[in-house]
């Protein structure tokens, strides 16, 4: 079943998260995959469907499927039907980030990885295990078994009518941990983690025995305030109302919020907003009756895009 069919099948559940599990063929996203997928799909939007795809992409058949999946999940390409065939067209986001001469086509800036991390779990999300882990797992410390157990409950609650194998949940959890956790064990495990850029984010740490993990809350040296505030404004815009403020508590604790996705504290979020407010007009913090709020003078989606463009134009 294609991702288009799976999206259609998910109507009736939370439209923000689609029941797509273990479509990565057990491969986490590797260095160069998103750029390669973007470039090849830009040259030929049917590349992923062709028998020649392994030759064109320079990888095995299973890796072709993995690159296709990750490009869709990170919203690098959209999967569409065209004359009965599946095609993949680059998104506006990918054009800005990955096109030659774009913001950061080779993802050399760690901030681009944070932006992609945000893009992966924001609606519409095609990686529900990732959405659940960063938004709804009510634990700071956990084991892989804890995560699998909680994800199983989420699957039963969120997608009660779907037949989703337990093995798919196991594959997703193993892939997620390899993707974000820097390995400290045997050499082959270290090399596996070195091949994934997202370990550099340091958002999940492993204890010495590598059997228990913990989220890293608070300030993160590689996460710039502009990425945080842009995400806050995009999150605010998703509510599609005319409000010009949003409480810090919603930005911190609501499912899908930057506070959850980036694992922030109130002080780290407030500091980021204060920093950006000194550079960008129309963004500031307010304190009304003891409730701190992010305030913005114009359309938050426009401001969000403006902040990103300004940040990457400065060559950070």
ChimeraX attribute file (.defattr): number of C-alpha atoms within 10 A of each C-alpha:
attribute: neighborCount
match mode: 1-to-1
recipient: residues
	/A:1	5
	/A:2	10
	/A:3	20
	/A:4	13
	/A:5	9
	/A:6	14
	/A:7	17
	/A:8	11
	/A:9	13
	/A:10	18
	/A:11	12
	/A:12	8
	/A:13	15
	/A:14	13
	/A:15	14
	/A:16	16
	/A:17	23
	/A:18	23
	/A:19	23
	/A:20	20
	/A:21	19
	/A:22	22
	/A:23	20
	/A:24	23
	/A:25	18
	/A:26	19
	/A:27	22
	/A:28	26
	/A:29	24
	/A:30	18
	/A:31	15
	/A:32	15
	/A:33	20
	/A:34	24
	/A:35	21
	/A:36	18
	/A:37	25
	/A:38	26
	/A:39	18
	/A:40	18
	/A:41	21
	/A:42	17
	/A:43	11
	/A:44	13
	/A:45	19
	/A:46	18
	/A:47	22
	/A:48	23
	/A:49	15
	/A:50	9
	/A:51	10
	/A:52	12
	/A:53	18
	/A:54	17
	/A:55	11
	/A:56	14
	/A:57	19
	/A:58	12
	/A:59	13
	/A:60	12
	/A:61	16
	/A:62	14
	/A:63	20
	/A:64	23
	/A:65	20
	/A:66	22
	/A:67	27
	/A:68	25
	/A:69	24
	/A:70	24
	/A:71	26
	/A:72	24
	/A:73	24
	/A:74	24
	/A:75	23
	/A:76	28
	/A:77	27
	/A:78	16
	/A:79	20
	/A:80	15
	/A:81	10
	/A:82	10
	/A:83	7
	/A:84	7
	/A:85	9
	/A:86	17
	/A:87	19
	/A:88	26
	/A:89	19
	/A:90	22
	/A:91	15
	/A:92	11
	/A:93	15
	/A:94	22
	/A:95	19
	/A:96	16
	/A:97	23
	/A:98	22
	/A:99	18
	/A:100	13
	/A:101	10
	/A:102	14
	/A:103	23
	/A:104	20
	/A:105	20
	/A:106	18
	/A:107	18
	/A:108	10
	/A:109	15
	/A:110	19
	/A:111	23
	/A:112	22
	/A:113	19
	/A:114	22
	/A:115	18
	/A:116	20
	/A:117	17
	/A:118	20
	/A:119	18
	/A:120	24
	/A:121	27
	/A:122	26
	/A:123	17
	/A:124	17
	/A:125	23
	/A:126	27
	/A:127	25
	/A:128	25
	/A:129	30
	/A:130	21
	/A:131	22
	/A:132	20
	/A:133	20
	/A:134	22
	/A:135	21
	/A:136	18
	/A:137	17
	/A:138	11
	/A:139	12
	/A:140	12
	/A:141	17
	/A:142	16
	/A:143	14
	/A:144	17
	/A:145	13
	/A:146	14
	/A:147	21
	/A:148	21
	/A:149	15
	/A:150	17
	/A:151	24
	/A:152	18
	/A:153	13
	/A:154	17
	/A:155	22
	/A:156	13
	/A:157	11
	/A:158	16
	/A:159	18
	/A:160	12
	/A:161	11
	/A:162	12
	/A:163	10
	/A:164	17
	/A:165	12
	/A:166	13
	/A:167	12
	/A:168	17
	/A:169	21
	/A:170	22
	/A:171	19
	/A:172	25
	/A:173	22
	/A:174	17
	/A:175	20
	/A:176	19
	/A:177	19
	/A:178	24
	/A:179	24
	/A:180	21
	/A:181	23
	/A:182	25
	/A:183	22
	/A:184	15
	/A:185	11
	/A:186	8
	/A:187	9
	/A:188	10
	/A:189	13
	/A:190	14
	/A:191	13
	/A:192	15
	/A:193	22
	/A:194	19
	/A:195	16
	/A:196	20
	/A:197	20
	/A:198	24
	/A:199	20
	/A:200	18
	/A:201	22
	/A:202	17
	/A:203	20
	/A:204	20
	/A:205	20
	/A:206	21
	/A:207	11
	/A:208	11
	/A:209	9
	/A:210	15
	/A:211	11
	/A:212	15
	/A:213	19
	/A:214	16
	/A:215	17
	/A:216	17
	/A:217	17
	/A:218	16
	/A:219	18
	/A:220	16
	/A:221	10
	/A:222	15
	/A:223	18
	/A:224	19
	/A:225	22
	/A:226	24
	/A:227	21
	/A:228	25
	/A:229	26
	/A:230	24
	/A:231	28
	/A:232	26
	/A:233	26
	/A:234	21
	/A:235	22
	/A:236	24
	/A:237	19
	/A:238	13
	/A:239	9
	/A:240	10
	/A:241	9
	/A:242	10
	/A:243	15
	/A:244	16
	/A:245	19
	/A:246	19
	/A:247	16
	/A:248	19
	/A:249	14
	/A:250	18
	/A:251	24
	/A:252	21
	/A:253	19
	/A:254	14
	/A:255	17
	/A:256	23
	/A:257	24
	/A:258	28
	/A:259	27
	/A:260	22
	/A:261	26
	/A:262	27
	/A:263	23
	/A:264	21
	/A:265	16
	/A:266	16
	/A:267	11
	/A:268	18
	/A:269	24
	/A:270	19
	/A:271	15
	/A:272	19
	/A:273	22
	/A:274	17
	/A:275	16
	/A:276	20
	/A:277	18
	/A:278	11
	/A:279	12
	/A:280	14
	/A:281	11
	/A:282	12
	/A:283	23
	/A:284	19
	/A:285	19
	/A:286	16
	/A:287	11
	/A:288	8
	/A:289	6
	/A:290	7
	/A:291	10
	/A:292	17
	/A:293	20
	/A:294	22
	/A:295	21
	/A:296	19
	/A:297	13
	/A:298	13
	/A:299	16
	/A:300	26
	/A:301	18
	/A:302	13
	/A:303	22
	/A:304	22
	/A:305	16
	/A:306	13
	/A:307	20
	/A:308	17
	/A:309	15
	/A:310	14
	/A:311	17
	/A:312	18
	/A:313	12
	/A:314	8
	/A:315	9
	/A:316	12
